[in-house]
Amino acid sequence: MEMIEERRQKFDAIRSCPWFAVLPDTAIHTLVDRSQIRPYRSGQYLYMVGEVQRHLYCVMNGRIRINVVSSRGQEFVMANLRRGSWVGEASIVESCSRTLEAKVDEPGEMLLLPAAAVTALTKQYPLIYRCLFHETISRSKLISELMADMLFLPLKSRLAGRLLWLAENHGDVTSRGIVLKMKLSQGDFANMVMGSRQRVNKAIREWVADGVVARQGDYYLIHDIDPLLECYRARDVD
């Protein structure tokens, strides 16, 4: 029964991936046969910058972050990804090394799909490349918007923007507000906005004093989204 359940989980994960939207179920089952599910602990890497990887990954449970890393080890968090998210499509390009790193934030299980299995199917189903192209364009648009924020917005506006993104993608609506279901330190926020911890701490303290956000155990709670929207749209809040 466990093997049947795991196979169903694999099938559902691959079937729901937009990269494989054009594939019939028979082809999906071919990928299921080649895939495996592995546990990952917090802090473990799916892949690191410069590595030549041979797998695509799907987050089955837990959470990962995608980072840009400098030669000095400084991190900039591009995205935090949860269940159902896919990464690693660059591995389909032969000998393509990673330009980003994927690191596990919260322990969980990942589905590993060999890139060679996908490449083999593209000979019969070349429309896979079109699906990948459309998905890449969508991601590129999001990255361009993020880079524009980092380049042109003051720090507090950048921080407000990341809080809004986290609320939309990782928030649970409660009677008290939106709970960000991620354990985030001020150092994590600093890595998200390319700012110092001191300035991030100052901005968060101001929002706490104004009743905009609060700390609820290990998580942040957004009481009022409107001030964050106003701050994100502002250009002179620093």
C-alpha positions in Angstrom: 0.0 0.0 0.0 2.9 2.4 0.8 4.4 1.9 -2.6 1.0 2.5 -4.3 0.5 5.7 -2.3 4.0 7.0 -3.1 3.5 6.3 -6.8 0.2 8.2 -6.7 2.0 11.1 -5.0 4.7 11.1 -7.7 2.1 11.0 -10.5 0.1 13.9 -9.0 3.2 16.0 -8.6 4.5 15.4 -12.1 1.0 15.7 -13.7 0.4 19.1 -12.0 3.8 20.5 -13.2 3.2 23.0 -16.0 6.4 21.8 -17.7 4.7 18.5 -18.5 1.2 19.8 -19.3 1.3 18.4 -22.9 2.2 14.9 -21.9 -0.3 12.0 -21.9 -0.7 9.9 -18.8 1.5 7.1 -20.3 4.4 9.5 -20.5 3.8 10.8 -17.0 4.0 7.2 -15.8 7.4 6.9 -17.6 8.7 9.8 -15.5 7.1 8.3 -12.4 9.1 5.1 -13.0 12.4 7.2 -13.1 11.7 9.4 -10.2 12.3 9.0 -6.4 11.3 10.8 -3.2 14.0 11.7 -0.7 13.9 13.3 2.7 15.9 16.5 3.2 16.9 18.1 6.5 16.9 21.9 7.3 20.1 23.5 5.9 20.7 20.8 3.3 21.3 21.9 -0.3 19.5 20.5 -3.3 22.2 22.1 -5.4 24.8 24.8 -5.1 26.3 27.4 -7.4 28.6 26.0 -10.0 27.5 22.4 -9.6 26.5 20.5 -12.7 23.3 18.7 -11.7 21.3 16.0 -13.3 17.9 16.3 -11.6 14.8 18.4 -11.5 13.1 18.8 -8.1 9.6 19.1 -6.8 8.9 20.2 -3.2 6.6 17.5 -1.8 6.5 19.0 1.7 8.7 21.4 3.6 10.1 24.6 2.2 13.2 25.7 0.2 14.8 29.0 -0.7 16.5 30.0 -3.9 19.6 32.2 -3.3 22.0 34.2 -5.2 25.4 33.9 -3.5 28.4 36.2 -3.8 32.1 35.1 -3.8 32.2 36.3 -0.2 29.3 34.1 0.8 26.7 36.9 1.0 23.2 35.7 0.2 20.3 37.3 -1.5 17.0 35.4 -1.2 15.3 35.3 -4.6 12.3 33.2 -3.5 10.9 30.9 -0.8 9.1 27.9 -2.3 6.7 25.4 -0.8 4.8 22.3 -1.7 4.2 21.8 -5.4 7.0 24.1 -6.6 9.5 22.8 -9.2 13.1 23.9 -9.7 16.2 22.7 -11.6 14.9 23.0 -15.1 18.4 24.2 -16.2 19.6 20.6 -15.7 17.9 19.7 -19.0 20.6 21.6 -20.8 23.6 19.3 -20.9 26.6 20.4 -18.8 24.8 23.5 -17.6 26.1 24.5 -14.2 23.9 26.1 -11.5 23.9 29.9 -11.2 21.7 29.8 -8.1 21.5 27.6 -5.0 18.5 25.8 -3.6 18.6 25.3 0.2 16.1 23.6 2.5 14.5 26.0 5.0 12.1 23.6 6.6 12.7 19.8 6.5 10.6 17.8 4.1 10.6 15.5 1.1 11.6 16.3 -2.4 10.8 14.4 -5.6 13.9 14.0 -7.8 13.4 13.5 -11.5 16.5 12.7 -13.7 16.9 15.3 -16.4 17.9 12.5 -18.8 14.4 11.0 -18.4 12.9 14.3 -19.4 15.3 14.9 -22.3 14.5 11.4 -23.7 10.8 12.3 -23.8 11.4 15.6 -25.6 12.2 13.6 -28.7 8.7 12.2 -28.8 7.0 15.3 -27.2 9.0 18.4 -28.3 6.2 20.6 -27.0 7.8 20.1 -23.6 10.3 22.8 -24.6 7.4 25.2 -25.3 6.0 24.6 -21.9 9.4 25.2 -20.3 9.8 28.4 -22.4 6.5 29.8 -21.2 7.3 29.0 -17.6 10.8 30.5 -17.9 9.3 33.8 -19.3 6.9 34.0 -16.4 9.7 33.5 -13.9 11.9 36.0 -15.7 9.2 38.6 -15.4 9.0 38.0 -11.7 12.8 38.3 -11.4 12.8 41.5 -13.4 10.2 43.0 -11.1 12.1 41.9 -8.0 15.4 43.4 -9.4 13.6 46.7 -10.2 12.5 46.8 -6.6 16.0 46.1 -5.3 17.5 48.8 -7.6 15.0 51.6 -7.3 13.1 51.3 -4.0 14.3 52.5 -0.6 14.9 49.8 2.0 11.6 50.1 3.9 9.6 49.9 0.6 11.6 46.8 -0.4 10.9 45.2 3.0 7.2 46.0 2.7 7.2 44.5 -0.8 8.7 41.2 0.4 6.3 41.1 3.3 3.4 41.5 0.9 4.8 38.7 -1.3 5.2 36.4 1.7 1.7 37.2 2.8 0.3 36.3 -0.6 2.3 33.1 -1.1 2.9 31.8 2.5 0.3 33.6 4.6 -2.7 32.0 6.5 -5.6 34.3 7.0 -6.8 34.3 10.6 -9.2 36.5 12.7 -6.2 38.5 13.9 -4.6 39.0 10.5 -2.3 37.2 8.1 0.2 34.8 9.7 3.4 34.2 7.7 3.9 30.5 8.2 7.7 30.7 8.0 10.3 31.0 10.7 12.0 34.2 9.7 14.8 36.1 11.5 15.7 39.7 10.9 18.8 38.3 9.2 16.6 36.5 6.8 14.7 39.7 6.0 18.0 41.5 5.5 19.0 38.9 2.9 15.7 39.4 1.2 16.1 43.1 0.8 19.9 43.6 0.5 20.0 45.7 3.7 21.6 45.6 7.1 20.0 43.9 10.1 20.0 47.2 11.9 17.9 49.0 9.3 15.6 46.1 8.9 15.2 45.9 12.7 14.4 49.6 12.8 11.7 49.3 10.1 10.1 46.3 11.8 10.1 48.0 15.2 8.3 51.0 13.7 5.6 48.7 12.2 5.2 46.9 15.5 4.8 50.2 17.3 2.1 51.2 14.8 0.3 47.9 15.1 1.0 46.9 11.5 2.9 43.7 12.3 3.6 41.6 15.4 5.5 38.6 16.5 3.4 35.5 17.2 5.6 32.8 18.6 8.0 31.7 15.8 6.0 33.6 13.2 5.2 37.1 12.1 1.6 38.3 12.0 0.4 41.1 9.7 -2.5 43.0 11.4 -3.0 45.6 8.7 -1.9 45.2 5.1 -2.8 48.7 3.9 0.2 50.5 5.5 2.5 48.0 3.9 0.9 48.6 0.5 1.3 52.4 1.0 4.9 52.0 2.0 5.7 49.7 -1.0 4.3 52.3 -3.4 6.2 55.1 -1.7 9.6 56.3 -2.9 10.9 58.5 -0.1 10.4 56.5 3.2 14.1 56.0 4.0 
